[in-house]
Amino acid sequence: MVRLSDIPALGINLDKRPDRLKNVRKFAKTMGFYSFQKITAVDGHHLEDCDGQYRKVSASLFRLTWTGDGTRCKGYIKMSASLQKLASKKLVSRWSLYGCSQSHIKALQRTVSLFTQGFPAVCILEDDVATPAEAERKKIDRILETLEKRSKGWKLLMLGGEPRTDWATKTRHKAIKGIDGVRWAERVYQSHAYIIRDVALARWLLDTLSTKHLVADGATAAAQKFFHGVCFFCQPSLVVQSGFGSDLLTNQRCACSGTNPIVLTGLSDSPGKPLGGGGQSGWSSTWINSKKGKSQMQHKIPKKTMKKKAMKSKTLRINTVATLRKDAGAQGGSVHAGSGSTKKDIAKKVRWLQRNQPSQRAARAHGISYKLWKRVCSDDA
């Protein structure tokens, strides 16, 4: 059985943010992890300052180039249309997304190494996680214990995240019977705190980030689809991002003097405050203010309110539609059996039937319904 005391924690942290390192160390100590190791994050803004340039090479792929050790280096990052729109409004940075992706690659490389040492699971944390209460630690241990009994093959548990419901593909994030606060993960974003239990999933994430150049959130969401049925997330989130936001994802820059960071955003109405509020609230508000977020928020209108909204068209029952089609087909009307043929088309089909007297199979090959064929060619006609 897996417990937090058996799991090593990896904290992704920028060297210029010792205050964040202190925060994530405190988090790991409160949670009672087996050990804590720092993963030095890749500073995307530092790469940008090294004569950084980017170029769009396809609809979603960007090539980033910068000068490092006297040579020209390059990297790639894949961004969805919604992310590109946020980047155009300076809500996120391509360089920050690239740095975040490379930081998670380093963490996953260490994760694979820890699995080879015999650890049952590994927890990856970003340094802006909020310190939970002692009760949350006990709750997570209880979730791990119950999850082990209900789904022994589980591979991923996200301690927090933002689920996205796709009404077109019927993505739902169903609850699990017997485990309060845990659901199956299908499209859950945010990779600030997650537990990996299987080395195969860690290697898959590592390969996806390295070769497909996805952002970290996109890679974890893709893993939930690839490893369907063995990925879970906590809802409501047990671990959230704190209010001071993430340097890895947002467009904010920080200049540190000792342990006192100075936020240099230039993007917010409030001096020193990241756009969107930072942290969990900033992530959510940025999404909601995007075009896709607004459209999905419409589906969260209460049912009582939805009933009061005027309907633009009357919905027909399936059996009503079937009756209409059956009647039209029997009459050989302008829409026989619902195929959408016009009167001119039907007259042409009737002439062809009278001239050739085909079998039912031959008539069907010419797009003629059984009802029309029977009316024209049957012995009873």
HUZI-V42068 format. One record per residue. N is the residue number from 0. SS is DSSP state (H for helix, E for strand, L for the rest). PHI is phi as a letter, one per 30 degrees, with the letter a starting at -180 (NA if undefined). PSI is psi in whole degrees, -180 to 180 (NA if undefined). Layout:
BEGIN
N_SS_PHI_PSI, N_SS_PHI_PSI
END
This chain:
BEGIN
0_L_NA_134, 1_L_d_131, 2_L_b_162, 3_H_d_-31, 4_H_d_-12, 5_H_c_-3, 6_L_c_126, 7_E_d_148, 8_E_c_139, 9_E_c_122, 10_E_c_120, 11_E_d_122, 12_E_b_138, 13_L_d_142, 14_L_d_-29, 15_L_d_1, 16_L_b_71, 17_H_d_-24, 18_H_d_-37, 19_H_d_-38, 20_H_d_-40, 21_H_d_-39, 22_H_d_-47, 23_H_d_-30, 24_H_d_-43, 25_H_d_-40, 26_H_e_-50, 27_H_d_-37, 28_H_d_-41, 29_H_d_-39, 30_H_d_-22, 31_L_i_38, 32_L_d_160, 33_L_d_-44, 34_E_a_170, 35_E_b_133, 36_E_b_138, 37_E_d_135, 38_E_c_114, 39_E_d_118, 40_L_d_155, 41_L_d_123, 42_L_d_103, 43_H_d_-36, 44_H_d_-32, 45_H_d_-40, 46_H_d_-38, 47_H_d_-37, 48_H_d_-20, 49_L_d_60, 50_L_h_45, 51_L_d_137, 52_E_b_152, 53_E_b_155, 54_E_b_136, 55_E_d_118, 56_L_c_-14, 57_L_a_-173, 58_L_d_-32, 59_L_b_-4, 60_E_c_133, 61_E_c_139, 62_E_c_125, 63_E_c_135, 64_E_b_146, 65_E_a_167, 66_E_c_125, 67_E_b_124, 68_L_h_38, 69_L_i_-2, 70_E_b_160, 71_E_d_121, 72_E_c_159, 73_E_b_156, 74_E_a_169, 75_E_b_149, 76_E_b_135, 77_E_c_127, 78_L_b_134, 79_L_d_170, 80_H_d_-39, 81_H_d_-39, 82_H_d_-39, 83_H_d_-37, 84_H_d_-41, 85_H_d_-37, 86_H_d_-37, 87_H_d_-27, 88_L_c_6, 89_L_i_31, 90_L_d_-29, 91_E_b_165, 92_L_c_137, 93_H_d_-38, 94_H_d_-38, 95_H_d_-42, 96_H_d_-40, 97_H_d_-44, 98_H_d_-40, 99_H_d_-45, 100_H_d_-45, 101_H_d_-33, 102_H_d_-41, 103_H_d_-30, 104_H_d_-44, 105_H_d_-40, 106_H_d_-39, 107_H_d_-33, 108_H_d_-42, 109_H_d_-34, 110_H_d_-47, 111_H_e_-40, 112_H_d_-40, 113_H_d_-35, 114_H_d_-37, 115_H_d_-20, 116_L_d_-4, 117_L_j_7, 118_L_d_141, 119_L_d_-26, 120_L_a_165, 121_E_b_139, 122_E_c_128, 123_E_c_128, 124_E_b_144, 125_E_c_157, 126_L_d_2, 127_L_c_19, 128_E_d_149, 129_L_d_138, 130_L_d_121, 131_L_d_170, 132_L_d_165, 133_H_d_-33, 134_H_d_-33, 135_H_d_-36, 136_H_d_-45, 137_H_d_-36, 138_H_d_-41, 139_H_d_-41, 140_H_d_-40, 141_H_d_-38, 142_H_d_-44, 143_H_d_-40, 144_H_d_-46, 145_H_d_-37, 146_H_d_-34, 147_H_d_-33, 148_H_d_-39, 149_H_d_-35, 150_L_b_88, 151_L_d_-22, 152_L_c_18, 153_L_d_146, 154_L_b_-25, 155_E_b_133, 156_E_b_115, 157_E_c_120, 158_L_d_-13, 159_L_a_164, 160_L_l_170, 161_E_c_106, 162_E_d_143, 163_L_c_120, 164_L_c_118, 165_L_c_104, 166_L_d_-19, 167_L_d_-39, 168_L_c_8, 169_L_i_36, 170_L_d_129, 171_L_b_-28, 172_L_i_70, 173_L_d_147, 174_E_d_157, 175_L_c_127, 176_L_d_132, 177_L_j_-8, 178_L_b_104, 179_L_d_135, 180_L_i_11, 181_E_b_136, 182_E_b_160, 183_E_d_135, 184_L_c_127, 185_L_b_-43, 186_L_b_75, 187_E_c_126, 188_E_c_172, 189_L_i_119, 190_L_c_44, 191_L_d_-19, 192_E_a_110, 193_E_a_148, 194_E_c_125, 195_E_c_128, 196_L_c_-10, 197_L_b_132, 198_H_d_-28, 199_H_d_-40, 200_H_d_-39, 201_H_d_-43, 202_H_d_-36, 203_H_d_-45, 204_H_d_-42, 205_H_d_-45, 206_H_d_-39, 207_H_d_-43, 208_H_d_-35, 209_H_d_-40, 210_H_c_-34, 211_L_c_-9, 212_L_i_34, 213_L_d_159, 214_L_d_161, 215_H_d_-43, 216_H_d_-41, 217_H_d_-35, 218_H_d_-43, 219_H_d_-36, 220_H_d_-38, 221_H_d_-35, 222_H_d_-35, 223_H_d_-32, 224_H_d_-41, 225_H_d_-44, 226_L_c_60, 227_L_d_134, 228_L_j_-6, 229_L_b_13, 230_E_c_137, 231_E_b_162, 232_E_b_157, 233_E_c_129, 234_L_b_118, 235_L_d_159, 236_L_d_132, 237_L_d_-26, 238_L_b_123, 239_L_c_171, 240_E_d_139, 241_L_d_170, 242_L_d_-13, 243_L_d_9, 244_L_i_176, 245_L_c_124, 246_L_d_-25, 247_L_d_-28, 248_L_c_-37, 249_E_d_174, 250_L_c_10, 251_L_d_150, 252_E_b_148, 253_E_b_134, 254_E_c_121, 255_E_c_136, 256_E_b_101, 257_L_i_-122, 258_L_c_11, 259_E_c_100, 260_E_d_144, 261_E_c_117, 262_E_d_125, 263_E_c_79, 264_L_c_-54, 265_L_i_11, 266_L_c_-6, 267_L_c_154, 268_L_d_-28, 269_L_c_119, 270_L_e_134, 271_L_i_3, 272_L_c_127, 273_L_d_151, 274_H_d_133, 275_H_i_-3, 276_H_j_-19, 277_L_i_161, 278_H_i_-151, 279_H_d_-44, 280_H_d_-37, 281_H_d_-41, 282_H_d_-45, 283_H_d_-44, 284_H_d_-34, 285_H_d_-42, 286_H_d_-45, 287_H_d_-35, 288_H_d_-12, 289_L_d_164, 290_H_d_-44, 291_H_d_-38, 292_H_d_-40, 293_H_d_-42, 294_H_d_-37, 295_H_d_-29, 296_H_d_-23, 297_H_d_-26, 298_H_d_-8, 299_H_c_10, 300_L_d_134, 301_L_e_151, 302_H_d_-38, 303_H_d_-39, 304_H_d_-39, 305_H_d_-37, 306_H_d_-30, 307_H_d_-20, 308_L_d_137, 309_L_d_137, 310_L_d_134, 311_L_d_-30, 312_L_b_152, 313_L_d_131, 314_L_d_127, 315_L_c_141, 316_L_d_155, 317_H_d_-42, 318_H_d_-30, 319_H_d_-44, 320_H_d_-42, 321_H_d_-40, 322_H_d_-43, 323_H_d_-42, 324_H_d_-40, 325_H_d_-42, 326_H_d_-42, 327_H_d_-38, 328_H_d_-38, 329_H_d_-34, 330_H_d_-12, 331_L_i_37, 332_L_d_-169, 333_L_d_-18, 334_L_b_64, 335_H_d_126, 336_H_h_27, 337_H_i_18, 338_L_d_-15, 339_L_i_13, 340_L_d_145, 341_L_d_170, 342_H_d_-36, 343_H_d_-42, 344_H_d_-42, 345_H_d_-40, 346_H_d_-38, 347_H_d_-40, 348_H_d_-38, 349_H_d_-43, 350_H_d_-40, 351_H_d_-40, 352_H_d_-43, 353_H_d_-34, 354_H_d_-39, 355_H_c_-23, 356_L_h_59, 357_L_d_168, 358_L_d_168, 359_H_d_-39, 360_H_d_-43, 361_H_d_-37, 362_H_d_-41, 363_H_d_-35, 364_H_d_-23, 365_L_c_13, 366_L_i_26, 367_L_c_130, 368_L_d_160, 369_H_d_-38, 370_H_d_-43, 371_H_d_-41, 372_H_d_-43, 373_H_d_-40, 374_H_d_-33, 375_H_c_-41, 376_H_c_-13, 377_L_d_162, 378_L_d_-25, 379_L_d_-11, 380_L_d_NA
END
